[in-house]
Amino acid sequence: MVVADNRLMNRHLLKISDSHDHVTHDLVIATHGFLSNGKSLDPIADSLTSAGYETLVWDYPSLRGSILSHASRLTAVIQQALGRPDIERIHFVTHSMGGIITRAAIAQSRMETIAKKRCGRLLMMAPPNRGSWLTRLPLGPFANRFPQLAELSENESSLVNQLPRPHRIDVGVIAAQKDWIVSQSATHLDGQADHTVIPTSHQRLVQHPLAIEMTLRFLEEGRLQAVAESDAVAMTIPIRPLTEAGDSVQSQHTATDRRRAA
Protein backbone atom coordinates (compact mmCIF):
# COMPACT_ATOMS: atom_id res chain seq x y z
CA MET A 1 0.00 0.00 0.00
CA VAL A 2 1.27 3.44 -0.90
CA VAL A 3 1.43 5.65 2.16
CA ALA A 4 1.36 9.43 1.82
CA ASP A 5 4.34 11.50 2.95
CA ASN A 6 4.38 12.19 6.70
CA ARG A 7 4.10 15.89 5.93
CA LEU A 8 0.63 15.27 4.52
CA MET A 9 -0.68 14.08 7.87
CA ASN A 10 1.20 16.69 9.88
CA ARG A 11 -0.32 19.55 7.90
CA HIS A 12 -3.77 18.60 9.16
CA LEU A 13 -3.07 17.86 12.83
CA LEU A 14 -5.09 19.92 15.27
CA LYS A 15 -5.21 18.16 18.61
CA ILE A 16 -3.28 15.09 19.70
CA SER A 17 -3.28 13.23 22.99
CA ASP A 18 0.46 12.63 23.29
CA SER A 19 0.47 9.62 25.59
CA HIS A 20 -1.88 6.67 25.84
CA ASP A 21 -2.36 3.80 28.25
CA HIS A 22 -1.98 1.26 25.45
CA VAL A 23 0.54 0.71 22.70
CA THR A 24 -2.19 1.34 20.14
CA HIS A 25 -5.01 3.87 20.22
CA ASP A 26 -7.93 5.07 18.12
CA LEU A 27 -7.81 7.99 15.69
CA VAL A 28 -10.76 10.29 14.96
CA ILE A 29 -10.77 12.25 11.70
CA ALA A 30 -13.19 15.19 11.92
CA THR A 31 -14.41 17.06 8.84
CA HIS A 32 -16.35 20.34 8.71
CA GLY A 33 -19.10 21.36 6.32
CA PHE A 34 -19.83 23.83 3.53
CA LEU A 35 -19.10 27.52 4.26
CA SER A 36 -17.20 26.53 7.39
CA ASN A 37 -13.71 25.62 8.55
CA GLY A 38 -11.88 23.49 11.07
CA LYS A 39 -12.32 26.02 13.88
CA SER A 40 -16.02 25.13 14.05
CA LEU A 41 -14.97 21.70 15.31
CA ASP A 42 -12.78 22.97 18.16
CA PRO A 43 -15.26 22.12 20.98
CA ILE A 44 -15.87 18.56 19.83
CA ALA A 45 -12.19 18.04 19.00
CA ASP A 46 -11.25 19.16 22.51
CA SER A 47 -13.74 16.68 23.99
CA LEU A 48 -12.48 13.83 21.81
CA THR A 49 -8.88 14.56 22.75
CA SER A 50 -9.77 14.70 26.45
CA ALA A 51 -11.45 11.31 26.05
CA GLY A 52 -8.16 9.79 24.89
CA TYR A 53 -8.56 9.83 21.11
CA GLU A 54 -5.94 11.13 18.75
CA THR A 55 -7.98 13.76 16.95
CA LEU A 56 -7.26 15.11 13.50
CA VAL A 57 -9.36 17.98 12.15
CA TRP A 58 -9.13 17.88 8.39
CA ASP A 59 -9.62 21.30 6.82
CA TYR A 60 -10.44 22.02 3.18
CA PRO A 61 -11.62 25.01 1.06
CA SER A 62 -15.33 24.26 0.97
CA LEU A 63 -16.13 26.99 -1.57
CA ARG A 64 -13.69 25.59 -4.11
CA GLY A 65 -13.47 22.20 -5.76
CA SER A 66 -15.81 19.28 -6.05
CA ILE A 67 -16.72 16.76 -3.38
CA LEU A 68 -14.79 14.07 -5.23
CA SER A 69 -11.65 16.21 -5.45
CA HIS A 70 -11.76 16.87 -1.71
CA ALA A 71 -12.43 13.18 -1.09
CA SER A 72 -9.28 12.26 -3.02
CA ARG A 73 -7.20 14.40 -0.68
CA LEU A 74 -8.88 12.93 2.38
CA THR A 75 -8.31 9.44 0.98
CA ALA A 76 -4.54 10.07 1.07
CA VAL A 77 -4.83 11.04 4.75
CA ILE A 78 -6.77 7.83 5.49
CA GLN A 79 -4.19 5.74 3.66
CA GLN A 80 -1.40 7.27 5.70
CA ALA A 81 -3.29 6.58 8.92
CA LEU A 82 -3.76 2.96 7.86
CA GLY A 83 0.01 2.73 7.49
CA ARG A 84 0.58 3.67 11.12
CA PRO A 85 0.92 0.60 13.40
CA ASP A 86 0.07 2.65 16.50
CA ILE A 87 -3.49 3.30 15.32
CA GLU A 88 -5.93 0.52 16.16
CA ARG A 89 -9.14 1.88 14.63
CA ILE A 90 -10.08 4.94 12.57
CA HIS A 91 -13.32 6.76 13.39
CA PHE A 92 -14.91 9.72 11.61
CA VAL A 93 -16.91 12.67 12.93
CA THR A 94 -18.44 14.94 10.32
CA HIS A 95 -20.70 17.94 9.85
CA SER A 96 -22.92 18.63 6.85
CA MET A 97 -21.10 18.27 3.48
CA GLY A 98 -18.06 16.97 5.34
CA GLY A 99 -20.01 13.76 5.86
CA ILE A 100 -20.47 13.25 2.13
CA ILE A 101 -16.79 13.93 1.48
CA THR A 102 -15.94 11.38 4.14
CA ARG A 103 -18.29 8.77 2.70
CA ALA A 104 -16.66 9.24 -0.71
CA ALA A 105 -13.17 8.99 0.82
CA ILE A 106 -14.06 5.81 2.70
CA ALA A 107 -15.20 4.28 -0.58
CA GLN A 108 -12.13 5.51 -2.49
CA SER A 109 -9.70 4.25 0.16
CA ARG A 110 -11.29 0.77 0.17
CA MET A 111 -10.50 0.62 3.89
CA GLU A 112 -13.59 -1.49 4.55
CA THR A 113 -12.10 -4.18 2.28
CA ILE A 114 -8.36 -3.98 2.87
CA ALA A 115 -8.40 -3.01 6.55
CA LYS A 116 -11.56 -4.48 8.03
CA LYS A 117 -10.26 -4.63 11.59
CA ARG A 118 -9.20 -0.98 11.47
CA CYS A 119 -12.70 0.29 10.70
CA GLY A 120 -14.22 2.31 13.52
CA ARG A 121 -17.48 4.27 13.49
CA LEU A 122 -18.85 7.22 11.52
CA LEU A 123 -20.85 9.92 13.34
CA MET A 124 -22.56 12.34 10.94
CA MET A 125 -24.13 15.62 12.04
CA ALA A 126 -26.75 17.14 9.71
CA PRO A 127 -25.49 15.22 6.65
CA PRO A 128 -27.28 15.76 3.31
CA ASN A 129 -27.28 12.01 2.64
CA ARG A 130 -30.21 12.43 0.29
CA GLY A 131 -29.28 15.88 -0.96
CA SER A 132 -30.08 19.42 0.13
CA TRP A 133 -33.00 21.60 -0.92
CA LEU A 134 -30.58 24.51 -1.30
CA THR A 135 -29.41 22.94 -4.56
CA ARG A 136 -32.77 23.94 -6.05
CA LEU A 137 -31.75 27.61 -6.01
CA PRO A 138 -30.80 28.81 -9.51
CA LEU A 139 -27.16 29.86 -9.80
CA GLY A 140 -27.28 30.87 -13.44
CA PRO A 141 -23.81 31.64 -14.85
CA PHE A 142 -22.21 30.86 -11.48
CA ALA A 143 -23.26 27.19 -11.48
CA ASN A 144 -19.87 26.00 -12.76
CA ARG A 145 -18.13 27.67 -9.83
CA PHE A 146 -19.91 25.46 -7.31
CA PRO A 147 -19.74 21.85 -8.58
CA GLN A 148 -20.38 20.59 -5.04
CA LEU A 149 -23.95 21.90 -5.19
CA ALA A 150 -24.72 19.75 -8.23
CA GLU A 151 -23.19 16.79 -6.42
CA LEU A 152 -25.55 17.42 -3.49
CA SER A 153 -28.66 17.61 -5.64
CA GLU A 154 -31.80 15.81 -4.48
CA ASN A 155 -31.96 14.20 -7.90
CA GLU A 156 -31.60 10.40 -7.74
CA SER A 157 -28.75 10.50 -10.25
CA SER A 158 -26.65 12.98 -8.23
CA LEU A 159 -23.36 11.98 -6.63
CA VAL A 160 -24.71 11.95 -3.10
CA ASN A 161 -27.58 9.66 -4.06
CA GLN A 162 -25.26 7.30 -5.92
CA LEU A 163 -22.53 6.98 -3.28
CA PRO A 164 -22.24 3.49 -1.77
CA ARG A 165 -23.11 3.39 1.91
CA PRO A 166 -20.52 2.06 4.36
CA HIS A 167 -20.97 -1.66 4.79
CA ARG A 168 -18.60 -2.35 7.70
CA ILE A 169 -18.44 1.00 9.46
CA ASP A 170 -21.39 1.67 11.80
CA VAL A 171 -23.09 4.98 11.08
CA GLY A 172 -24.81 7.25 13.59
CA VAL A 173 -26.72 10.35 12.47
CA ILE A 174 -27.66 13.45 14.45
CA ALA A 175 -30.07 15.83 12.72
CA ALA A 176 -30.97 19.41 13.68
CA GLN A 177 -34.62 20.15 14.33
CA LYS A 178 -34.34 23.76 13.15
CA ASP A 179 -32.37 23.00 10.01
CA TRP A 180 -33.17 25.15 6.97
CA ILE A 181 -30.35 23.66 4.92
CA VAL A 182 -30.80 19.89 5.23
CA SER A 183 -34.21 18.38 6.02
CA GLN A 184 -34.43 15.75 8.73
CA SER A 185 -35.60 13.16 6.21
CA ALA A 186 -32.56 13.86 4.01
CA THR A 187 -30.14 13.04 6.84
CA HIS A 188 -31.13 9.38 6.99
CA LEU A 189 -28.83 6.78 5.45
CA ASP A 190 -29.86 3.23 4.61
CA GLY A 191 -28.34 0.84 7.12
CA GLN A 192 -27.66 3.51 9.75
CA ALA A 193 -27.12 2.13 13.26
CA ASP A 194 -28.85 5.01 15.04
CA HIS A 195 -30.52 8.35 14.35
CA THR A 196 -31.74 11.19 16.53
CA VAL A 197 -32.79 14.84 16.35
CA ILE A 198 -31.57 17.71 18.55
CA PRO A 199 -33.52 21.00 18.88
CA THR A 200 -30.95 23.36 17.39
CA SER A 201 -29.92 24.82 14.05
CA HIS A 202 -27.73 23.40 11.30
CA GLN A 203 -24.66 25.49 12.12
CA ARG A 204 -24.98 25.28 15.91
CA LEU A 205 -25.46 21.52 15.96
CA VAL A 206 -21.75 20.73 15.78
CA GLN A 207 -21.10 22.67 19.01
CA HIS A 208 -24.24 21.65 20.89
CA PRO A 209 -23.41 19.93 24.23
CA LEU A 210 -25.83 17.06 23.58
CA ALA A 211 -24.40 16.49 20.11
CA ILE A 212 -20.91 16.28 21.59
CA GLU A 213 -22.14 13.94 24.33
CA MET A 214 -23.87 11.69 21.81
CA THR A 215 -20.81 11.69 19.56
CA LEU A 216 -18.63 10.38 22.38
CA ARG A 217 -21.22 7.77 23.27
CA PHE A 218 -21.59 6.57 19.70
CA LEU A 219 -17.85 6.19 19.17
CA GLU A 220 -17.56 4.24 22.42
CA GLU A 221 -20.77 2.19 22.39
CA GLY A 222 -22.27 2.37 18.90
CA ARG A 223 -25.45 4.09 20.07
CA LEU A 224 -26.60 7.67 20.49
CA GLN A 225 -29.00 7.16 23.39
CA ALA A 226 -30.67 10.56 23.38
CA VAL A 227 -30.27 12.32 26.72
CA ALA A 228 -33.38 13.79 28.33
CA GLU A 229 -33.16 17.48 29.20
CA SER A 230 -33.43 16.67 32.92
CA ASP A 231 -30.40 14.40 32.62
CA ALA A 232 -28.31 16.69 30.43
CA VAL A 233 -26.28 17.94 33.38
CA ALA A 234 -25.10 14.43 34.21
CA MET A 235 -22.78 13.66 31.32
CA THR A 236 -22.14 9.98 31.92
CA ILE A 237 -19.95 8.94 28.98
CA PRO A 238 -17.12 6.72 30.23
CA ILE A 239 -13.88 8.61 29.62
CA ARG A 240 -10.74 6.67 28.83
CA PRO A 241 -8.27 7.13 31.68
CA LEU A 242 -5.07 8.95 30.80
CA THR A 243 -1.95 8.32 32.84
CA GLU A 244 -1.16 11.98 33.37
CA ALA A 245 -4.00 14.20 32.24
CA GLY A 246 -1.93 17.33 32.68
CA ASP A 247 0.80 16.11 30.31
CA SER A 248 -1.12 13.90 27.90
CA VAL A 249 -3.41 16.47 26.35
CA GLN A 250 -2.28 19.69 24.79
CA SER A 251 -3.84 22.81 26.24
CA GLN A 252 -6.86 24.18 24.45
CA HIS A 253 -5.06 27.40 23.58
CA THR A 254 -2.12 25.56 22.03
CA ALA A 255 -4.39 23.24 20.08
CA THR A 256 -6.60 26.00 18.78
CA ASP A 257 -3.66 28.11 17.65
CA ARG A 258 -2.20 25.39 15.44
CA ARG A 259 -2.50 26.20 11.78
CA ARG A 260 -4.66 24.08 9.52
CA ALA A 261 -3.91 23.48 5.87
CA ALA A 262 -6.47 24.46 3.28
CORPE-V9399 format. One record per residue. SS is DSSP state (H for helix, E for strand, C for the rest). PHI is phi in whole degrees, -180 to 180 (* if undefined). D_LAST is the distance of its C-alpha to the last C-alpha in Angstrom with 2 decimals. Layout:
SS_PHI_D_LAST ; SS_PHI_D_LAST
//
This chain:
C_*_25.51 ; C_-82_22.78 ; C_-107_20.43 ; C_-66_17.01 ; C_-55_16.87 ; H_-55_16.74 ; H_-63_13.86 ; H_-63_11.68 ; H_-69_12.74 ; H_-62_12.76 ; C_-65_9.13 ; C_-107_8.74 ; C_-68_12.10 ; C_-117_12.90 ; E_-135_16.63 ; C_-133_19.18 ; E_-82_22.91 ; C_-73_24.26 ; C_-129_27.69 ; C_-133_29.10 ; C_-73_32.67 ; C_-120_32.41 ; C_-62_31.47 ; C_-110_28.93 ; E_-150_26.71 ; E_-95_24.46 ; E_-110_20.67 ; E_-116_18.86 ; E_-103_15.44 ; E_-109_14.34 ; E_-132_12.19 ; C_-82_12.00 ; C_-106_13.36 ; C_-67_13.38 ; C_59_13.03 ; C_-139_11.68 ; C_-153_9.03 ; H_-62_9.54 ; H_-62_12.22 ; H_-63_14.41 ; H_-97_14.99 ; H_-54_16.23 ; H_-60_19.90 ; H_-74_19.93 ; H_-66_17.92 ; H_-61_20.52 ; H_-66_23.29 ; H_-65_22.19 ; H_-65_21.98 ; H_-64_25.36 ; C_-81_26.77 ; C_103_26.17 ; C_-87_23.16 ; E_-78_20.43 ; E_-120_17.43 ; E_-119_13.88 ; E_-94_11.36 ; E_-96_8.74 ; C_-101_5.69 ; C_-155_4.66 ; C_-80_5.63 ; C_-68_9.15 ; C_-86_11.09 ; C_-123_10.39 ; C_83_11.64 ; C_-88_14.18 ; H_-61_14.44 ; H_-67_15.79 ; H_-69_13.08 ; H_-67_10.50 ; H_-63_13.48 ; H_-64_14.01 ; H_-68_10.83 ; H_-67_11.81 ; H_-59_15.31 ; H_-63_14.68 ; H_-67_13.60 ; H_-63_16.78 ; H_-62_18.86 ; H_-67_18.09 ; H_-63_19.02 ; H_-65_22.15 ; C_-84_23.06 ; C_-94_23.32 ; C_-69_26.95 ; C_-84_26.33 ; E_-98_24.53 ; E_-82_27.19 ; E_-135_25.41 ; E_-114_21.92 ; E_-107_21.50 ; E_-135_18.92 ; E_-127_18.47 ; E_-135_16.84 ; E_-130_16.97 ; C_54_17.81 ; H_-61_15.88 ; H_-59_13.95 ; H_-68_17.45 ; H_-74_17.97 ; H_-60_14.84 ; H_-66_16.17 ; H_-59_19.65 ; H_-65_18.74 ; H_-69_17.03 ; H_-61_20.14 ; H_-67_22.32 ; H_-65_20.59 ; H_-75_20.70 ; C_59_24.37 ; H_-64_24.18 ; H_-72_26.93 ; H_-103_29.20 ; H_-93_28.50 ; C_-143_27.72 ; H_-57_29.77 ; H_-75_30.48 ; H_-94_26.86 ; E_-77_26.03 ; E_-98_25.60 ; E_-125_25.16 ; E_-121_22.77 ; E_-107_22.79 ; E_-113_21.55 ; E_-107_21.61 ; C_49_22.50 ; C_-83_21.41 ; C_-82_22.55 ; C_-63_24.25 ; C_-119_26.78 ; C_97_24.74 ; C_-126_24.35 ; H_-67_27.01 ; H_-62_24.53 ; H_-71_24.28 ; H_-77_27.90 ; C_-66_27.11 ; C_-71_27.82 ; C_-104_25.06 ; H_58_27.45 ; H_-69_26.10 ; H_-93_22.50 ; H_-57_22.51 ; H_-68_20.95 ; H_-80_17.83 ; C_-129_17.14 ; H_-63_17.98 ; H_-64_16.66 ; H_-70_19.59 ; H_-66_22.08 ; H_-69_20.79 ; C_-101_21.43 ; C_-62_24.87 ; C_-76_27.86 ; C_-61_29.66 ; C_-62_30.82 ; C_-90_29.56 ; C_-71_25.90 ; H_-56_23.21 ; H_-62_23.01 ; H_-86_26.79 ; H_-110_27.05 ; C_-63_24.63 ; C_-70_26.71 ; C_-82_26.87 ; C_-59_26.46 ; C_-110_29.91 ; C_-122_29.76 ; C_-88_27.05 ; E_-70_28.54 ; E_-117_26.76 ; E_-116_27.17 ; E_-126_26.33 ; E_-117_26.36 ; E_-103_26.84 ; E_-101_27.09 ; E_-68_30.55 ; E_-105_29.57 ; C_-98_26.80 ; C_-101_26.96 ; C_-112_23.95 ; C_-127_24.83 ; C_-69_28.52 ; H_-59_29.78 ; H_-65_31.38 ; H_-77_28.16 ; H_-81_26.52 ; C_-66_29.14 ; C_-132_28.58 ; C_-54_31.61 ; C_87_32.41 ; C_-59_30.49 ; C_-80_32.01 ; E_-159_31.89 ; E_-150_30.99 ; E_-151_31.46 ; E_-127_30.92 ; E_-117_30.14 ; E_-74_31.42 ; E_-153_28.28 ; E_-94_25.81 ; C_-59_22.75 ; C_-73_20.25 ; C_-81_22.43 ; H_-57_23.02 ; H_-65_20.09 ; H_-111_21.56 ; C_-72_25.18 ; H_-55_27.32 ; H_-70_29.02 ; H_-65_25.85 ; H_-66_24.71 ; H_-61_28.27 ; H_-68_28.45 ; H_-62_25.18 ; H_-61_26.66 ; H_-65_29.93 ; H_-65_28.60 ; H_-64_26.75 ; H_-81_29.97 ; H_-119_32.64 ; C_79_31.33 ; C_-146_32.51 ; C_-89_31.36 ; C_45_34.80 ; C_-50_34.39 ; C_-95_35.54 ; C_-66_38.28 ; H_-58_37.86 ; H_-69_40.81 ; H_-103_39.17 ; C_-62_35.70 ; C_-69_36.62 ; C_-91_37.47 ; C_-76_34.18 ; C_-108_35.72 ; C_-63_32.91 ; C_-67_33.98 ; C_-98_31.62 ; C_-65_31.43 ; C_-68_33.32 ; C_-113_31.63 ; C_-60_33.98 ; C_-138_33.01 ; H_-56_30.82 ; H_-67_30.59 ; H_-100_29.21 ; H_-82_27.32 ; E_-119_24.61 ; C_-65_22.43 ; C_-65_23.17 ; H_-63_21.18 ; H_-65_20.56 ; H_-64_19.29 ; H_-64_16.97 ; H_-69_15.58 ; H_-78_15.10 ; C_-68_12.93 ; C_-79_9.54 ; C_-107_6.51 ; C_-86_3.78 ; C_-78_0.00
//
